[in-house]
Structures are given as structure tokens and as C-alpha cells.
Amino acid sequence: MTQRDSVREASRGKTVLIVDDQPDERAIQQAMLSHRGYAVKEAADGRAGLDMALAVRPDLILLDVAMPGMDGFDVCRALRKDDRTREVPVILFTASVVGELADRARAAGATGVLEKPVDPHEVAGEIERLIGRP
């Protein structure tokens, strides 16, 4: 990384990518994260989320499990296979964290798992724990 890249990286703050097929869920998380000073990118499905993650290389990804087409597990596995996103923390959101689903999330490479509906303050705390404040 050149000095110019370092300056550009420092000036842009920290970016969180939200991947969820539910517009209301994205809007809630986007408002909370923007209010806290994070730069936010959004994608409405798994394929678009994977493409955006590879292009933007966010500091953290909030990823819904249940999406049509490419689900959150598939996206997470693909992120872990790519050198550009292998180390990016991924928090999976799911309607049920118990048992096998939580195990599948971790096996796919998720950094954390949160149960829907999520408390925005809990999400913010987990993000700050993983990547710090913006």
C-alpha cells in the first residue's frame, strides 16, 4: 500500500456493507450505522453483496442468511475463499440461532451470529468490538 492509499484509507472512515433482501432491515441498520459515523454500502441479494464486497472491500459485512438465490452461507463461504475478503469480519443475521443453524454459520466462516429481530444497539456494540469506532 502506498502512502497515498494509506491517506485515502484513513480519510474514508470505516465501511460496513449490509446485505439483506428486506429493504426495511437495510434501512434500519443503515440509519443506525450512518448516525454513528460509519460509511454504509448496501446490497439487496447475495450475488450483489458478494460483488460489492469484492469491489468495495468493506471493514465489516452484515449478512442476512435467508435470501433468494445465493443465501448468506454461500456468500460467506465465497468471501472466505477470496484473498481480498478472507479476513473481513462477517456477522450473519438469522431468524434462529439455535443448534445446527448457528453451527452452519460458523462453519461457513462467520465471525458472529445475531438473531433477528436484532437490537440496533447490540449490532453497534458488536461492530465496535470487531472493528472499532469510525
Beta strands, then each sheet from edge to edge (+ up, - down):
strand 1: 15-19
strand 2: 39-43
strand 3: 60-64
strand 4: 90-94
strand 5: 112-115
sheet 1: 2+ 1+ 3+ 4+ 5+
end
